[in-house]
Amino acid sequence: MKILIVDDDQNIRRLVSFNLSLEGHEILMARNGKEGIEIAVSSNPDIILMDIMMPIMNGYDACKWLKSDPRTKDIPLFMLSAKGQMTDLDEAFNVGADNYITKPFDVEKLNKTIMFKLENLKQRKKQG
């Protein structure tokens, strides 16, 4: 599976990338929402993990753009953020996020959540 990690924190990108690549996933990385959009459009990942607070373009704006574009609208997008208020979650879901995971997070649990979400999507596509 191809996973795009969009986060301005290099340590988060490395940690998530390392652990998910151990599970056999192909990892793509971007430092901000603008780069994330460019990579998503050109590489068509299976899932996007995106931070909210980033320079150049934040995660909310990037998610809104990706979910409005026919080329990327069906890619599951998980927000990964230290912002944990209900208003933050509401905003993420309002712009189209499919899931919201607060930092710090357990990488093994993150991988299981990703796999569960993708399996559900596959099942829905088969049914519908």
DOVO-607809 format. One record per atom (N, C-alpha, C): atom name; residue in three letters; x, y, z. Coordinates in Angstrom, 3 decimals. Each point is the difference from the previous one (the first is absolute). Example, Ala and Ser with C-alpha at 12.3 -4.5 7.8 and 13.67 -1.06 7.14 Angstrom:
REM residues 2
[N; Ala; [13.190; -5.690; 7.800]]
[CA; Ala; [-0.890; 1.190; 0.000]]
[C; Ala; [0.900; 1.200; 0.000]]
[N; Ser; [-0.350; 1.050; -0.720]]
[CA; Ser; [0.820; 1.190; 0.060]]
[C; Ser; [-0.770; 1.090; 0.730]]
END
This chain:
REM residues 128
[N; Met; [0.828; -1.168; 0.000]]
[CA; Met; [-0.828; 1.168; 0.000]]
[C; Met; [0.884; 1.247; 0.000]]
[N; Lys; [-0.436; 1.027; -0.703]]
[CA; Lys; [0.741; 1.254; -0.113]]
[C; Lys; [-0.612; 1.019; 0.966]]
[N; Ile; [0.814; 0.485; 0.944]]
[CA; Ile; [-0.470; 0.926; 1.020]]
[C; Ile; [0.759; 1.320; -0.118]]
[N; Leu; [-0.745; 1.099; -0.074]]
[CA; Leu; [0.583; 1.334; -0.042]]
[C; Leu; [-0.076; 0.613; 1.394]]
[N; Ile; [1.155; 0.369; 0.541]]
[CA; Ile; [0.087; 0.656; 1.306]]
[C; Ile; [0.300; 1.479; -0.239]]
[N; Val; [-0.896; 0.868; 0.475]]
[CA; Val; [0.168; 1.443; -0.179]]
[C; Val; [0.120; 0.623; 1.388]]
[N; Asp; [1.214; 0.419; 0.340]]
[CA; Asp; [0.250; 0.576; 1.324]]
[C; Asp; [1.261; 0.852; -0.081]]
[N; Asp; [-0.024; 1.172; 0.615]]
[CA; Asp; [1.180; 0.864; -0.026]]
[C; Asp; [1.073; -0.441; 0.988]]
[N; Asp; [-0.327; -0.905; 0.911]]
[CA; Asp; [0.954; -0.489; 0.987]]
[C; Asp; [0.738; -1.222; -0.561]]
[N; Gln; [1.281; 0.189; -0.279]]
[CA; Gln; [0.807; -1.058; -0.596]]
[C; Gln; [0.036; -1.251; 0.891]]
[N; Asn; [0.016; 0.183; 1.314]]
[CA; Asn; [0.038; -1.144; 0.908]]
[C; Asn; [-1.273; -0.833; -0.088]]
[N; Ile; [-1.142; 0.650; -0.127]]
[CA; Ile; [-1.269; -0.728; -0.158]]
[C; Ile; [0.012; -0.756; -1.323]]
[N; Arg; [0.423; 0.685; -1.082]]
[CA; Arg; [0.056; -0.679; -1.308]]
[C; Arg; [0.887; -1.239; 0.075]]
[N; Arg; [1.168; 0.137; 0.616]]
[CA; Arg; [0.932; -1.135; 0.097]]
[C; Arg; [-0.580; -1.138; 0.833]]
[N; Leu; [-0.569; 0.335; 1.160]]
[CA; Leu; [-0.562; -1.011; 0.887]]
[C; Leu; [-1.112; -0.789; -0.688]]
[N; Val; [-0.961; 0.724; -0.565]]
[CA; Val; [-1.138; -0.659; -0.649]]
[C; Val; [0.477; -0.770; -1.227]]
[N; Ser; [0.858; 0.611; -0.784]]
[CA; Ser; [0.530; -0.650; -1.198]]
[C; Ser; [0.722; -1.293; 0.340]]
[N; Phe; [0.887; 0.057; 0.979]]
[CA; Phe; [0.778; -1.177; 0.389]]
[C; Phe; [-0.925; -1.143; 0.415]]
[N; Asn; [-0.943; 0.307; 0.879]]
[CA; Asn; [-0.874; -1.049; 0.521]]
[C; Asn; [-0.957; -0.558; -1.046]]
[N; Leu; [-0.540; 0.853; -0.849]]
[CA; Leu; [-0.916; -0.494; -1.021]]
[C; Leu; [0.742; -0.734; -1.120]]
[N; Ser; [1.233; 0.403; -0.273]]
[CA; Ser; [0.774; -0.709; -1.025]]
[C; Ser; [0.377; -1.399; 0.488]]
[N; Leu; [0.141; -0.182; 1.315]]
[CA; Leu; [0.249; -1.336; 0.544]]
[C; Leu; [-1.160; -0.951; -0.294]]
[N; Glu; [-1.188; 0.581; -0.168]]
[CA; Glu; [-1.193; -0.793; -0.323]]
[C; Glu; [-0.120; -0.245; -1.505]]
[N; Gly; [0.985; 0.491; -0.756]]
[CA; Gly; [0.013; -0.245; -1.442]]
[C; Gly; [-0.649; 1.088; -0.838]]
[N; His; [-0.350; 1.115; 0.606]]
[CA; His; [-0.641; 1.091; -0.741]]
[C; His; [1.036; 0.845; -0.725]]
[N; Glu; [-0.384; 0.510; -1.158]]
[CA; Glu; [0.821; 0.981; -0.712]]
[C; Glu; [-0.350; 1.367; 0.577]]
[N; Ile; [1.012; 0.761; 0.378]]
[CA; Ile; [-0.226; 1.275; 0.671]]
[C; Ile; [0.414; 1.175; -0.883]]
[N; Leu; [-0.894; 0.982; -0.082]]
[CA; Leu; [0.270; 1.281; -0.658]]
[C; Leu; [-0.071; 1.055; 1.096]]
[N; Met; [0.796; 1.075; -0.120]]
[CA; Met; [-0.003; 1.016; 1.048]]
[C; Met; [-0.042; 1.410; -0.580]]
[N; Ala; [-0.693; 0.875; 0.748]]
[CA; Ala; [-0.072; 1.415; -0.353]]
[C; Ala; [0.113; 0.812; 1.282]]
[N; Arg; [0.521; 1.239; -0.136]]
[CA; Arg; [0.225; 0.865; 1.165]]
[C; Arg; [-1.120; 0.991; 0.276]]
[N; Asn; [-0.927; 0.148; -0.930]]
[CA; Asn; [-1.110; 0.934; 0.199]]
[C; Asn; [-1.159; -0.391; -0.917]]
[N; Gly; [-1.128; 0.664; 0.185]]
[CA; Gly; [-1.187; -0.348; -0.764]]
[C; Gly; [0.163; 0.159; -1.503]]
[N; Lys; [0.713; 1.031; -0.420]]
[CA; Lys; [0.208; 0.234; -1.434]]
[C; Lys; [0.778; -1.161; -0.620]]
[N; Glu; [1.099; -0.403; 0.645]]
[CA; Glu; [0.763; -1.148; -0.497]]
[C; Glu; [-0.850; -1.271; 0.042]]
[N; Gly; [-0.798; -0.136; 1.048]]
[CA; Gly; [-0.868; -1.162; 0.134]]
[C; Gly; [-0.975; -0.125; -1.155]]
[N; Ile; [-0.591; 1.123; -0.392]]
[CA; Ile; [-0.930; 0.002; -1.135]]
[C; Ile; [0.724; -0.424; -1.274]]
[N; Glu; [1.169; 0.587; -0.236]]
[CA; Glu; [0.765; -0.324; -1.212]]
[C; Glu; [0.329; -1.489; -0.071]]
[N; Ile; [0.440; -0.567; 1.123]]
[CA; Ile; [0.357; -1.422; 0.024]]
[C; Ile; [-1.250; -0.872; -0.134]]
[N; Ala; [-1.089; 0.383; 0.658]]
[CA; Ala; [-1.237; -0.781; -0.089]]
[C; Ala; [-0.506; -0.057; -1.437]]
[N; Val; [0.035; 1.127; -0.687]]
[CA; Val; [-0.478; 0.049; -1.385]]
[C; Val; [0.902; -0.829; -0.915]]
[N; Ser; [1.309; 0.082; 0.191]]
[CA; Ser; [0.921; -0.699; -0.900]]
[C; Ser; [0.182; -1.482; 0.338]]
[N; Ser; [-0.195; -0.375; 1.264]]
[CA; Ser; [0.315; -1.376; 0.412]]
[C; Ser; [-1.205; -0.847; 0.399]]
[N; Asn; [-1.154; 0.616; 0.192]]
[CA; Asn; [-1.231; -0.712; 0.351]]
[C; Asn; [0.204; -1.009; 1.138]]
[N; Pro; [0.308; 0.487; 1.212]]
[CA; Pro; [0.203; -0.925; 1.121]]
[C; Pro; [-1.300; -0.698; 0.407]]
[N; Asp; [0.140; -1.086; 0.752]]
[CA; Asp; [-1.173; -0.731; 0.501]]
[C; Asp; [-0.616; 0.708; 1.196]]
[N; Ile; [0.829; 0.742; 0.730]]
[CA; Ile; [-0.478; 0.724; 1.178]]
[C; Ile; [0.949; 1.175; 0.263]]
[N; Ile; [-0.548; 1.056; 0.618]]
[CA; Ile; [0.791; 1.182; 0.349]]
[C; Ile; [-0.109; 0.225; 1.501]]
[N; Leu; [1.156; 0.189; 0.649]]
[CA; Leu; [0.062; 0.365; 1.415]]
[C; Leu; [0.494; 1.437; 0.047]]
[N; Met; [-0.823; 0.916; 0.532]]
[CA; Met; [0.338; 1.419; -0.098]]
[C; Met; [-0.097; 0.732; 1.333]]
[N; Asp; [1.048; 0.745; 0.295]]
[CA; Asp; [0.015; 0.894; 1.151]]
[C; Asp; [-0.898; 1.192; -0.313]]
[N; Ile; [-0.394; 0.728; 1.020]]
[CA; Ile; [-0.815; 1.202; -0.214]]
[C; Ile; [0.864; 1.254; -0.043]]
[N; Met; [0.828; 0.186; 1.018]]
[CA; Met; [0.777; 1.237; 0.116]]
[C; Met; [1.315; -0.131; -0.765]]
[N; Met; [0.029; 0.593; -1.202]]
[CA; Met; [1.190; -0.038; -0.859]]
[C; Met; [0.158; 1.344; -0.696]]
[N; Pro; [1.237; 0.329; -0.400]]
[CA; Pro; [0.216; 1.241; -0.755]]
[C; Pro; [-0.498; -0.150; -1.443]]
[N; Ile; [-0.073; 1.096; -0.693]]
[CA; Ile; [-0.377; 0.109; -1.411]]
[C; Ile; [-1.469; -0.322; -0.217]]
[N; Met; [-0.436; -1.223; 0.323]]
[CA; Met; [-1.421; -0.358; -0.068]]
[C; Met; [-0.297; -0.974; 1.129]]
[N; Asn; [-0.983; 0.346; 0.846]]
[CA; Asn; [-0.308; -0.873; 1.128]]
[C; Asn; [-0.807; -1.223; -0.447]]
[N; Gly; [-0.162; -0.933; 0.907]]
[CA; Gly; [-0.683; -1.250; -0.305]]
[C; Gly; [-1.475; 0.169; -0.336]]
[N; Tyr; [-0.678; 0.949; 0.647]]
[CA; Tyr; [-1.407; 0.227; -0.317]]
[C; Tyr; [-0.164; 0.425; -1.462]]
[N; Asp; [0.799; 0.979; -0.421]]
[CA; Asp; [-0.109; 0.503; -1.372]]
[C; Asp; [0.387; -1.073; -1.013]]
[N; Ala; [1.049; -0.751; 0.308]]
[CA; Ala; [0.431; -1.064; -0.916]]
[C; Ala; [-1.059; -1.094; -0.100]]
[N; Cys; [-0.586; -0.368; 1.128]]
[CA; Cys; [-1.052; -1.022; -0.004]]
[C; Cys; [-1.200; 0.467; -0.818]]
[N; Lys; [-0.406; 1.233; 0.217]]
[CA; Lys; [-1.141; 0.557; -0.741]]
[C; Lys; [0.275; -0.042; -1.505]]
[N; Trp; [1.207; 0.375; -0.396]]
[CA; Trp; [0.377; -0.008; -1.416]]
[C; Trp; [-0.027; -1.431; -0.543]]
[N; Leu; [0.635; -0.933; 0.730]]
[CA; Leu; [0.077; -1.393; -0.460]]
[C; Leu; [-1.387; -0.630; -0.119]]
[N; Lys; [-0.879; 0.303; 0.932]]
[CA; Lys; [-1.343; -0.592; -0.020]]
[C; Lys; [-0.905; 0.645; -1.048]]
[N; Ser; [0.402; 1.157; -0.532]]
[CA; Ser; [-0.804; 0.647; -1.043]]
[C; Ser; [0.492; -0.345; -1.409]]
[N; Asp; [1.156; -0.630; -0.092]]
[CA; Asp; [0.565; -0.339; -1.306]]
[C; Asp; [-0.380; -1.440; -0.375]]
[N; Pro; [-0.582; -0.211; -1.182]]
[CA; Pro; [-0.425; -1.347; -0.400]]
[C; Pro; [1.140; -1.026; -0.013]]
[N; Arg; [1.234; 0.447; -0.201]]
[CA; Arg; [1.139; -0.925; -0.053]]
[C; Arg; [0.384; -0.537; 1.378]]
[N; Thr; [-0.340; 0.736; 1.061]]
[CA; Thr; [0.461; -0.372; 1.334]]
[C; Thr; [-1.117; -0.136; 1.030]]
[N; Lys; [-1.231; 0.298; -0.380]]
[CA; Lys; [-1.090; 0.070; 0.983]]
[C; Lys; [-0.292; -1.323; 0.706]]
[N; Asp; [0.308; -1.125; -0.632]]
[CA; Asp; [-0.304; -1.294; 0.608]]
[C; Asp; [1.150; -0.599; 0.803]]
[N; Ile; [1.124; 0.703; 0.074]]
[CA; Ile; [1.125; -0.499; 0.794]]
[C; Ile; [-0.313; 0.248; 1.475]]
[N; Pro; [0.001; -1.052; 0.835]]
[CA; Pro; [-0.241; 0.212; 1.429]]
[C; Pro; [1.065; 0.925; 0.588]]
[N; Leu; [-0.437; 0.956; 0.802]]
[CA; Leu; [0.909; 0.973; 0.584]]
[C; Leu; [-0.190; 0.026; 1.504]]
[N; Phe; [1.079; -0.307; 0.723]]
[CA; Phe; [0.002; 0.018; 1.460]]
[C; Phe; [0.751; 1.234; 0.457]]
[N; Met; [-0.611; 0.787; 0.861]]
[CA; Met; [0.697; 1.111; 0.621]]
[C; Met; [0.761; -0.544; 1.205]]
[N; Leu; [1.268; 0.367; 0.099]]
[CA; Leu; [0.841; -0.329; 1.164]]
[C; Leu; [0.386; 1.325; 0.613]]
[N; Ser; [-0.475; 0.275; 1.198]]
[CA; Ser; [0.246; 1.328; 0.552]]
[C; Ser; [0.084; -0.008; 1.517]]
[N; Ala; [0.764; 0.936; 0.519]]
[CA; Ala; [0.053; 0.219; 1.445]]
[C; Ala; [-1.233; 0.775; 0.462]]
[N; Lys; [-0.743; 0.568; -0.941]]
[CA; Lys; [-1.208; 0.747; 0.333]]
[C; Lys; [-1.111; -1.010; 0.305]]
[N; Gly; [-0.515; 0.033; 1.222]]
[CA; Gly; [-0.961; -1.016; 0.394]]
[C; Gly; [-1.342; 0.521; 0.481]]
[N; Gln; [-0.285; 1.273; -0.228]]
[CA; Gln; [-1.289; 0.558; 0.413]]
[C; Gln; [-1.110; -0.451; -0.958]]
[N; Met; [-1.228; -0.044; 0.493]]
[CA; Met; [-1.132; -0.392; -0.857]]
[C; Met; [-0.116; 0.910; -1.221]]
[N; Thr; [0.307; 1.287; 0.157]]
[CA; Thr; [-0.083; 0.911; -1.141]]
[C; Thr; [1.014; -0.388; -1.080]]
[N; Asp; [1.160; -0.529; 0.414]]
[CA; Asp; [1.014; -0.443; -0.960]]
[C; Asp; [-0.500; -1.218; -0.776]]
[N; Leu; [-0.580; -0.948; 0.726]]
[CA; Leu; [-0.552; -1.192; -0.653]]
[C; Leu; [-1.132; 0.386; -0.941]]
[N; Asp; [-0.894; 0.873; 0.473]]
[CA; Asp; [-1.122; 0.442; -0.837]]
[C; Asp; [0.503; 0.633; -1.288]]
[N; Glu; [0.992; 0.871; 0.111]]
[CA; Glu; [0.551; 0.661; -1.183]]
[C; Glu; [0.599; -1.021; -0.958]]
[N; Ala; [0.739; -0.972; 0.539]]
[CA; Ala; [0.614; -1.029; -0.844]]
[C; Ala; [-1.060; -0.781; -0.771]]
[N; Phe; [-1.051; -0.412; 0.681]]
[CA; Phe; [-1.050; -0.761; -0.679]]
[C; Phe; [-0.806; 0.884; -0.953]]
[N; Asn; [-0.150; 1.279; 0.334]]
[CA; Asn; [-0.706; 0.925; -0.893]]
[C; Asn; [0.726; 0.200; -1.326]]
[N; Val; [1.328; -0.083; 0.007]]
[CA; Val; [0.746; 0.170; -1.258]]
[C; Val; [0.234; -1.326; -0.718]]
[N; Gly; [-0.488; -1.104; 0.597]]
[CA; Gly; [0.035; -1.273; -0.712]]
[C; Gly; [0.890; -1.096; 0.550]]
[N; Ala; [0.652; 0.230; 1.150]]
[CA; Ala; [0.860; -1.052; 0.564]]
[C; Ala; [-0.822; -1.254; 0.283]]
[N; Asp; [0.623; -1.144; -0.196]]
[CA; Asp; [-0.668; -1.280; 0.231]]
[C; Asp; [0.237; -0.527; 1.411]]
[N; Asn; [1.040; 0.496; 0.660]]
[CA; Asn; [0.312; -0.437; 1.344]]
[C; Asn; [0.871; 1.074; 0.648]]
[N; Tyr; [0.111; -0.049; 1.328]]
[CA; Tyr; [0.767; 0.996; 0.738]]
[C; Tyr; [0.732; -0.715; 1.129]]
[N; Ile; [1.308; 0.111; 0.012]]
[CA; Ile; [0.818; -0.654; 1.015]]
[C; Ile; [0.851; 1.067; 0.678]]
[N; Thr; [-0.069; 0.054; 1.328]]
[CA; Thr; [0.759; 1.015; 0.722]]
[C; Thr; [1.404; -0.498; 0.337]]
[N; Lys; [0.941; 0.958; -0.047]]
[CA; Lys; [1.382; -0.250; 0.392]]
[C; Lys; [0.108; 0.249; 1.496]]
[N; Pro; [0.827; -0.729; 0.710]]
[CA; Pro; [0.803; -1.118; -0.498]]
[C; Pro; [-0.885; -1.224; -0.236]]
[N; Phe; [0.419; -0.854; -0.897]]
[CA; Phe; [-0.774; -1.194; -0.320]]
[C; Phe; [0.914; -1.213; -0.001]]
[N; Asp; [-0.613; -1.154; 0.151]]
[CA; Asp; [0.713; -1.267; -0.037]]
[C; Asp; [0.072; -0.433; -1.462]]
[N; Val; [1.206; -0.192; -0.527]]
[CA; Val; [0.176; -0.291; -1.424]]
[C; Val; [-0.640; -1.339; -0.380]]
[N; Glu; [0.076; -0.979; 0.888]]
[CA; Glu; [-0.626; -1.298; -0.295]]
[C; Glu; [-1.516; 0.149; -0.103]]
[N; Lys; [-0.574; 0.783; 0.912]]
[CA; Lys; [-1.435; 0.248; -0.042]]
[C; Lys; [-0.363; 0.790; -1.268]]
[N; Leu; [0.860; 0.939; -0.385]]
[CA; Leu; [-0.222; 0.761; -1.233]]
[C; Leu; [-0.054; -0.942; -1.199]]
[N; Asn; [0.946; -0.923; -0.088]]
[CA; Asn; [0.016; -0.947; -1.115]]
[C; Asn; [-1.269; -0.848; -0.011]]
[N; Lys; [-0.425; -0.465; 1.160]]
[CA; Lys; [-1.229; -0.813; 0.063]]
[C; Lys; [-1.214; 0.817; -0.427]]
[N; Thr; [-0.049; 1.265; 0.402]]
[CA; Thr; [-1.106; 0.876; -0.386]]
[C; Thr; [-0.022; 0.198; -1.514]]
[N; Ile; [1.167; 0.211; -0.582]]
[CA; Ile; [0.103; 0.160; -1.455]]
[C; Ile; [-0.492; -1.265; -0.705]]
[N; Met; [0.481; -1.142; 0.435]]
[CA; Met; [-0.380; -1.259; -0.640]]
[C; Met; [-1.503; -0.244; 0.135]]
[N; Phe; [-0.560; 0.291; 1.160]]
[CA; Phe; [-1.431; -0.176; 0.228]]
[C; Phe; [-0.808; 0.890; -0.936]]
[N; Lys; [0.402; 1.254; -0.106]]
[CA; Lys; [-0.712; 0.954; -0.854]]
[C; Lys; [0.056; -0.434; -1.467]]
[N; Leu; [1.171; -0.413; -0.453]]
[CA; Leu; [0.134; -0.408; -1.395]]
[C; Leu; [-0.772; -1.274; -0.291]]
[N; Glu; [-0.039; -0.921; 0.942]]
[CA; Glu; [-0.776; -1.230; -0.184]]
[C; Glu; [-1.484; 0.322; -0.105]]
[N; Asn; [-0.482; 0.928; 0.843]]
[CA; Asn; [-1.400; 0.426; -0.082]]
[C; Asn; [-0.307; 0.635; -1.350]]
[N; Leu; [0.905; 0.825; -0.497]]
[CA; Leu; [-0.210; 0.634; -1.307]]
[C; Leu; [-0.054; -1.035; -1.116]]
[N; Lys; [0.870; -1.004; 0.062]]
[CA; Lys; [-0.008; -1.060; -1.016]]
[C; Lys; [-1.321; -0.755; 0.019]]
[N; Gln; [-0.490; -0.291; 1.197]]
[CA; Gln; [-1.262; -0.721; 0.130]]
[C; Gln; [-1.159; 0.817; -0.574]]
[N; Arg; [-0.009; 1.305; 0.279]]
[CA; Arg; [-1.065; 0.867; -0.515]]
[C; Arg; [0.037; 0.079; -1.521]]
[N; Lys; [1.211; 0.041; -0.575]]
[CA; Lys; [0.120; 0.050; -1.458]]
[C; Lys; [-0.513; -1.281; -0.638]]
[N; Lys; [0.246; -1.133; 0.633]]
[CA; Lys; [-0.481; -1.287; -0.519]]
[C; Lys; [-1.522; -0.059; 0.025]]
[N; Gln; [-0.602; 0.571; 1.055]]
[CA; Gln; [-1.452; -0.033; 0.164]]
[C; Gln; [-0.719; 1.001; -0.890]]
[N; Gly; [0.695; 1.088; -0.335]]
[CA; Gly; [-0.730; 1.074; -0.587]]
[C; Gly; [0.228; 0.406; -1.352]]
END
